[in-house]
Amino acid sequence: MSQRTVSTKLRVRYSETDQMGTFYNSRALEWFECGRTELLRTAGVSYREMESRGVMLPIIESHVEYLGRAQYDDELLITGAVSMTGKARVRFEIEIVQAETSKPVARGWTVHAVVSPDGKAIRPPQWFLETLS
């Protein structure tokens, strides 16, 4: 399956910074979620709709590389790509850069299991596969 990519912008909020004047490290995973959410929405299915149709995507693995600073009010560009990685796993690759300068801030990935509402692994339905392609 080919990778679908989408970019979205986000501005660093004051609450996301620490005493050193840069973003707090856990925020990167939250920004990854922003990228995933917009990627799915742009593909034609929101998390809410996907879950109402019986597909859940719990995170089972993550990795973050911290590459640079992001300070209060910086505008970031979050670019995400998605692909199937096995019969019931979805991988989101995320890159975050400074919107104005393209300086890297963070990059990484998350892997999600495709499960039913009761938490059992399922094969992705055809509509879901079509959404990602």
C-alpha positions in Angstrom: 0.0 0.0 0.0 1.3 3.5 -0.8 1.9 6.0 1.9 -0.6 8.9 2.4 1.0 12.1 3.7 -0.5 15.2 5.1 0.9 18.4 6.7 -0.8 20.6 9.3 0.4 23.6 11.3 0.3 24.1 15.0 1.5 27.0 17.2 3.4 26.2 20.4 1.3 27.1 23.4 2.8 28.6 26.6 1.6 25.6 28.6 3.7 23.3 26.4 7.0 25.0 27.3 9.3 24.4 30.3 11.7 26.5 32.4 14.4 26.0 29.8 12.2 27.9 27.3 11.6 25.0 24.9 8.8 22.5 24.5 8.4 19.9 27.2 9.4 16.5 25.9 6.1 14.7 26.3 4.4 17.2 24.0 6.0 15.6 21.0 3.8 12.6 21.3 0.8 14.9 21.7 1.8 16.7 18.5 2.2 13.3 16.8 -1.5 12.7 17.7 -2.4 16.0 16.0 -0.7 14.8 12.9 -2.4 11.4 13.0 -5.8 13.0 13.6 -5.5 15.4 10.6 -4.1 12.7 8.4 -7.1 10.5 9.0 -9.5 13.4 8.7 -8.0 14.4 5.4 -8.2 10.8 4.2 -11.9 11.0 4.8 -12.6 9.5 8.2 -12.3 11.1 11.6 -11.3 9.2 14.7 -14.9 9.5 15.9 -16.4 8.1 12.7 -13.8 5.3 12.5 -14.5 4.3 16.1 -18.3 4.4 15.5 -17.7 2.0 12.7 -16.0 -0.4 15.0 -12.3 0.2 14.4 -10.0 1.3 17.2 -6.3 2.1 16.9 -4.6 1.8 20.3 -0.9 2.7 20.3 1.4 -0.3 20.9 4.8 1.2 20.1 6.3 4.7 19.8 9.6 6.3 19.1 10.7 10.0 19.3 13.9 11.7 18.3 14.3 15.2 19.7 16.2 17.2 17.1 15.7 20.9 18.0 13.9 23.5 20.0 10.4 24.8 19.8 9.5 27.8 21.9 6.3 29.6 22.9 4.4 30.9 19.8 6.6 29.2 17.3 4.6 27.9 14.4 5.3 24.2 13.6 4.7 22.1 10.6 3.7 18.6 11.4 3.9 16.1 8.5 2.5 12.6 8.8 2.6 9.5 6.6 0.6 6.4 7.2 1.0 2.8 6.0 -0.2 -0.7 6.9 2.7 -2.7 8.4 1.3 -6.2 8.6 -2.2 -7.6 8.7 -3.5 -5.6 11.6 -1.0 -2.8 12.3 -0.9 0.8 11.2 2.3 2.9 11.3 2.3 6.7 11.4 5.6 8.4 10.6 5.7 12.0 11.9 8.1 14.8 11.3 7.9 18.2 13.1 9.8 21.2 11.8 9.8 25.0 12.4 7.2 26.2 9.8 9.2 29.3 8.9 12.8 27.9 8.7 12.2 24.1 8.3 14.6 23.5 11.2 13.9 20.0 12.6 12.2 19.8 16.0 11.3 16.1 16.4 10.5 13.0 14.3 9.4 9.5 15.0 6.7 7.0 14.6 3.8 5.3 16.3 2.5 1.8 15.6 -1.2 1.0 16.3 -3.0 -2.3 16.5 -6.3 -2.5 14.6 -8.8 -3.8 17.1 -12.6 -4.1 17.7 -14.3 -2.1 20.5 -13.7 -5.0 22.8 -9.9 -4.8 22.2 -9.5 -7.9 20.0 -7.2 -7.7 17.0 -9.1 -7.6 13.7 -8.3 -7.4 10.1 -8.9 -3.9 8.9 -12.2 -3.6 7.0 -12.0 -2.8 3.3 -13.3 0.7 3.8 -10.5 1.4 6.3 -7.8 0.1 3.8 -9.3 2.2 1.1 -9.2 5.3 3.4 -5.5 4.8 3.9 -4.5 4.2 0.3 
